[in-house]
């Protein structure tokens, strides 16, 4: 993983931050915040943890509520981008959205 990040950052030097899916309940997630630099020995970039306060059920709910609707209208990369946008927007209020589809509009 370290090598993959190093290669990616070498090829894309303008990238300064990367979204990661770590949650508070994941191993090593206890002390993380929404924004943390990489640990010593890793390539340097800011880690963005948009779902740090979410639980597994929250992510499953957002995914399930959106995938059946989105699969009929969008490509896979568009779906991933929209779900990421959902997660980022919902964290503005620090909780999973009540109606995730409305967050896409």
C-alpha positions as CSV (number, residue, x, y, z in Angstrom):
1,X,0.0,0.0,0.0
2,X,2.8,2.4,0.8
3,X,4.4,1.8,-2.5
4,X,1.1,2.3,-4.4
5,X,0.6,5.6,-2.6
6,X,4.2,6.7,-3.3
7,X,3.8,5.8,-7.0
8,X,0.5,7.6,-7.3
9,X,1.8,10.7,-5.6
10,X,4.9,10.6,-7.8
11,X,2.7,10.5,-10.9
12,X,0.3,13.2,-9.5
13,X,2.4,15.6,-7.5
14,X,-0.5,18.1,-7.3
15,X,-2.4,15.7,-5.0
16,X,-2.1,16.8,-1.4
17,X,-5.0,15.0,0.2
18,X,-6.7,11.6,-0.2
19,X,-10.1,10.4,1.0
20,X,-10.0,7.3,3.1
21,X,-12.8,5.2,4.5
22,X,-11.6,4.7,8.1
23,X,-14.2,4.7,10.8
24,X,-13.7,5.4,14.5
25,X,-14.5,1.7,15.3
26,X,-11.9,0.4,12.8
27,X,-8.4,-0.7,14.0
28,X,-6.3,2.4,14.6
29,X,-9.3,4.7,14.1
30,X,-9.7,5.7,17.8
31,X,-7.5,8.8,17.8
32,X,-8.2,10.0,14.2
33,X,-9.9,13.2,13.3
34,X,-11.6,14.2,10.0
35,X,-8.1,15.4,8.7
36,X,-4.8,13.8,9.7
37,X,-1.4,13.7,8.0
38,X,0.0,10.3,7.2
39,X,1.9,8.4,9.9
40,X,5.7,8.3,10.0
41,X,7.2,6.2,7.3
42,X,4.3,6.7,4.8
43,X,4.3,9.0,1.8
44,X,3.2,12.5,2.9
45,X,-0.4,13.6,2.3
46,X,-3.4,14.7,4.2
47,X,-5.8,11.8,5.0
48,X,-9.5,12.9,4.9
49,X,-11.8,10.7,6.9
50,X,-15.3,11.7,5.8
51,X,-17.0,8.7,7.5
52,X,-14.9,8.7,10.7
53,X,-18.0,9.0,12.9
54,X,-20.2,6.6,10.9
55,X,-20.9,3.0,11.8
56,X,-21.1,0.0,9.4
57,X,-24.9,0.3,9.3
58,X,-24.8,3.9,8.3
59,X,-22.5,3.2,5.3
60,X,-24.6,0.1,4.4
61,X,-27.8,2.2,4.5
62,X,-26.5,5.0,2.3
63,X,-25.1,2.5,-0.2
64,X,-28.3,0.4,-0.4
65,X,-30.6,3.5,-0.6
66,X,-28.6,4.9,-3.5
67,X,-27.3,2.0,-5.5
68,X,-30.6,0.6,-6.8
69,X,-31.6,4.1,-7.9
70,X,-28.2,5.1,-9.3
71,X,-27.5,1.8,-11.1
72,X,-30.3,2.6,-13.6
73,X,-29.0,6.0,-14.5
74,X,-25.3,6.3,-14.1
75,X,-21.9,4.6,-14.8
76,X,-20.0,3.0,-11.9
77,X,-17.5,5.9,-11.6
78,X,-20.4,8.4,-11.5
79,X,-22.0,6.3,-8.7
80,X,-18.8,6.2,-6.7
81,X,-18.4,10.0,-7.1
82,X,-21.9,10.7,-6.0
83,X,-21.7,8.4,-2.9
84,X,-18.5,10.1,-1.9
85,X,-20.2,13.5,-2.4
86,X,-23.1,12.2,-0.2
87,X,-20.7,11.2,2.5
88,X,-18.8,14.5,2.5
89,X,-22.1,16.6,2.4
90,X,-23.6,14.5,5.2
91,X,-20.6,15.1,7.4
92,X,-21.2,18.8,7.3
93,X,-23.9,18.0,9.9
94,X,-21.8,15.2,11.4
95,X,-24.4,12.5,10.9
96,X,-25.7,10.2,8.1
97,X,-28.3,11.9,5.9
98,X,-32.0,11.2,6.6
99,X,-32.8,11.1,2.9
100,X,-29.5,10.6,1.0
101,X,-31.0,10.9,-2.4
102,X,-32.0,14.5,-1.7
103,X,-28.3,15.3,-1.0
104,X,-27.4,14.5,-4.6
105,X,-29.5,17.4,-6.0
